[in-house]
């Protein structure tokens, strides 16, 4: 993926990036997710549907690092996780 330009994303509260792996191919890679999240700049980004390389690299650590690089809240989803935007916004505002 060379470049992605998003239109109509101003004010996005949540972005969910799925099918994530360490390098390209049919799935998004971390760099692709970083470009998307950096372009949209949501209040929170949730990474999910990880490939084995991401799972071995501890996705919660990768999400934390990505969040620091972008200056945004980035969360690695886990099995059974429930995310309620309304409750999250009350905590973070």
C-alpha positions as CSV (number, residue, x, y, z in Angstrom):
1,X,0.0,0.0,0.0
2,X,1.7,3.2,-1.1
3,X,-0.6,5.9,0.2
4,X,-4.2,6.1,1.5
5,X,-6.1,9.4,1.3
6,X,-9.3,9.4,3.4
7,X,-12.2,11.8,2.7
8,X,-14.9,12.6,5.1
9,X,-13.2,11.3,8.3
10,X,-13.1,14.6,10.2
11,X,-14.3,14.1,13.7
12,X,-13.9,10.3,13.7
13,X,-14.2,9.1,17.3
14,X,-13.1,5.5,16.8
15,X,-11.1,3.7,14.1
16,X,-10.9,-0.1,14.1
17,X,-8.1,-1.6,12.1
18,X,-8.4,-5.3,11.4
19,X,-6.4,-8.1,9.8
20,X,-3.1,-6.7,11.0
21,X,0.3,-8.4,10.5
22,X,3.9,-7.2,10.7
23,X,4.5,-6.9,7.0
24,X,2.2,-6.3,4.0
25,X,0.5,-8.8,1.8
26,X,-3.3,-9.2,1.7
27,X,-3.5,-7.9,5.3
28,X,-2.7,-4.5,6.6
29,X,0.8,-4.1,8.1
30,X,1.6,-1.9,11.1
31,X,2.9,0.8,8.9
32,X,-0.4,0.8,7.0
33,X,-2.3,1.0,10.2
34,X,-0.1,3.9,11.4
35,X,-0.8,5.8,8.1
36,X,-4.5,5.3,8.4
37,X,-4.7,6.2,12.1
38,X,-2.4,9.2,11.6
39,X,-4.5,10.5,8.8
40,X,-7.8,10.1,10.5
41,X,-6.6,11.0,14.0
42,X,-9.5,9.5,15.9
43,X,-10.0,9.8,19.7
44,X,-9.1,6.1,19.9
45,X,-7.9,3.4,17.5
46,X,-8.5,-0.3,18.1
47,X,-6.2,-2.8,16.5
48,X,-7.7,-6.3,16.0
49,X,-7.5,-9.6,14.0
50,X,-3.8,-10.1,14.4
51,X,-1.5,-12.4,12.4
52,X,0.9,-14.7,14.2
53,X,3.9,-12.3,14.0
54,X,1.9,-9.5,15.8
55,X,0.7,-12.0,18.4
56,X,4.2,-13.1,19.1
57,X,5.3,-9.5,19.4
58,X,2.7,-8.8,22.1
59,X,0.1,-6.6,20.4
60,X,-0.6,-4.5,23.5
61,X,3.0,-3.4,23.5
62,X,2.9,-2.6,19.8
63,X,-0.4,-0.6,20.3
64,X,1.2,1.3,23.2
65,X,4.3,2.2,21.0
66,X,2.1,3.2,18.1
67,X,0.0,5.4,20.4
68,X,3.2,7.1,21.7
69,X,4.4,7.7,18.1
70,X,1.1,9.2,17.0
71,X,0.2,11.0,20.2
72,X,-3.2,9.1,20.2
73,X,-4.8,6.4,22.2
74,X,-4.3,3.0,20.5
75,X,-5.7,-0.2,22.0
76,X,-5.0,-3.8,21.0
77,X,-8.2,-5.7,21.2
78,X,-8.4,-9.0,23.1
79,X,-10.8,-11.9,22.9
80,X,-14.2,-11.0,24.4
81,X,-13.2,-7.3,24.8
82,X,-16.2,-4.9,24.9
83,X,-15.6,-1.3,24.0
84,X,-18.3,1.3,24.8
85,X,-17.3,4.6,23.3
86,X,-19.7,6.6,25.4
87,X,-18.2,5.3,28.7
88,X,-14.7,5.7,27.3
89,X,-15.2,9.3,26.4
90,X,-16.5,10.2,29.9
91,X,-13.3,8.7,31.3
92,X,-10.9,10.4,28.9
93,X,-12.4,13.9,28.6
